[in-house]
Amino acid sequence: MENNRAVQFTPFAALRGYYEMIREKERVRVPHHHFAEDAAELLSRKMEKVERGMMLSVIHYSDGEYIKTTGLVSKIDTVARILTIVKLPIAFDDIYDIEGEKIEKE
């Protein structure tokens, strides 16, 4: 009898997926930013200092927006041009800025 009573108070979503669809429509997509030569050089100098095991915050372009990902660098693939933070691969071309323990702001 107790179990039946609890079911009475569970939430009911009549329109499954509706709220996710509304949130997606409200999201503002931004274009991918392309660097000027001097800004690209600054980012390149920062990338040279990145080492495996460092704690970094990386601002990068993903799915129409810029997001900040923080975590340990688990892999740096210079051939494929991919930086992996924990398990998230980030293409070098999508990186906007890097902040970290050994990377000073210039």
C-alpha positions as CSV (number, residue, x, y, z in Angstrom):
1,M,0.0,0.0,0.0
2,E,2.9,2.4,0.8
3,N,4.4,2.0,-2.7
4,N,1.2,2.9,-4.4
5,R,0.9,6.0,-2.4
6,A,4.4,7.2,-3.4
7,V,3.6,6.8,-7.1
8,Q,0.8,9.3,-6.7
9,F,3.3,12.1,-6.0
10,T,5.8,11.4,-8.9
11,P,6.1,14.2,-11.4
12,F,4.3,13.8,-14.7
13,A,5.7,15.3,-18.0
14,A,2.9,15.4,-20.5
15,L,5.2,16.8,-23.2
16,R,8.3,14.7,-23.0
17,G,11.3,16.6,-24.5
18,Y,9.4,19.9,-24.7
19,Y,11.5,21.8,-22.2
20,E,14.8,20.6,-23.7
21,M,13.6,21.8,-27.1
22,I,12.7,25.3,-25.7
23,R,16.1,25.6,-24.0
24,E,17.8,24.7,-27.3
25,K,15.8,27.4,-29.1
26,E,16.7,30.0,-26.5
27,R,20.5,29.3,-26.9
28,V,22.3,32.0,-28.8
29,R,24.8,30.6,-31.3
30,V,27.9,32.5,-31.9
31,P,30.2,32.3,-34.9
32,H,33.7,30.7,-34.6
33,H,36.3,33.4,-33.9
34,H,39.3,33.6,-36.1
35,F,42.5,35.1,-34.6
36,A,44.6,38.0,-35.8
37,E,48.2,37.0,-36.4
38,D,49.5,38.5,-33.1
39,A,46.8,36.8,-31.0
40,A,47.4,33.5,-32.8
41,E,51.1,33.8,-31.9
42,L,50.3,34.5,-28.3
43,L,48.1,31.4,-28.1
44,S,50.9,29.4,-29.8
45,R,53.4,30.5,-27.1
46,K,50.9,29.4,-24.4
47,M,50.4,26.0,-26.1
48,E,54.2,25.4,-26.1
49,K,54.1,25.6,-22.3
50,V,51.3,23.0,-21.9
51,E,52.5,19.7,-20.5
52,R,50.7,16.4,-19.7
53,G,49.4,16.4,-16.2
54,M,48.9,20.2,-15.9
55,M,45.7,21.7,-14.5
56,L,44.3,24.0,-17.2
57,S,41.3,26.0,-18.0
58,V,40.6,26.1,-21.7
59,I,38.1,28.4,-23.4
60,H,37.1,26.7,-26.6
61,Y,34.4,26.6,-29.3
62,S,32.0,23.8,-29.0
63,D,28.6,23.3,-30.7
64,G,27.9,26.9,-31.5
65,E,29.2,28.5,-28.3
66,Y,32.4,29.2,-26.3
67,I,32.7,27.2,-23.1
68,K,35.3,26.9,-20.4
69,T,36.6,23.4,-19.5
70,T,38.9,22.9,-16.5
71,G,40.8,19.8,-15.7
72,L,44.1,17.9,-16.1
73,V,45.7,17.6,-19.5
74,S,45.7,13.8,-20.3
75,K,47.0,13.9,-23.8
76,I,48.6,16.3,-26.3
77,D,48.6,15.1,-29.9
78,T,50.6,17.6,-32.0
79,V,50.1,15.5,-35.2
80,A,46.3,15.4,-35.0
81,R,46.3,18.9,-33.3
82,I,44.2,17.8,-30.3
83,L,44.5,18.7,-26.7
84,T,42.7,16.3,-24.3
85,I,41.4,17.6,-21.0
86,V,40.6,14.5,-18.8
87,K,38.6,12.7,-21.5
88,L,37.4,15.6,-23.6
89,P,39.3,16.1,-26.9
90,I,39.6,19.7,-28.0
91,A,40.9,20.6,-31.5
92,F,43.7,23.2,-31.4
93,D,41.8,25.3,-33.9
94,D,38.8,25.5,-31.5
95,I,40.9,26.9,-28.5
96,Y,40.3,30.5,-27.8
97,D,42.4,30.9,-24.6
98,I,44.4,28.9,-22.1
99,E,44.9,29.6,-18.4
100,G,47.0,27.5,-16.1
101,E,49.5,27.1,-13.3
102,K,52.6,27.6,-15.5
103,I,51.0,29.7,-18.2
104,E,51.2,33.3,-17.3
105,K,49.0,36.0,-18.9
106,E,51.1,38.1,-21.3
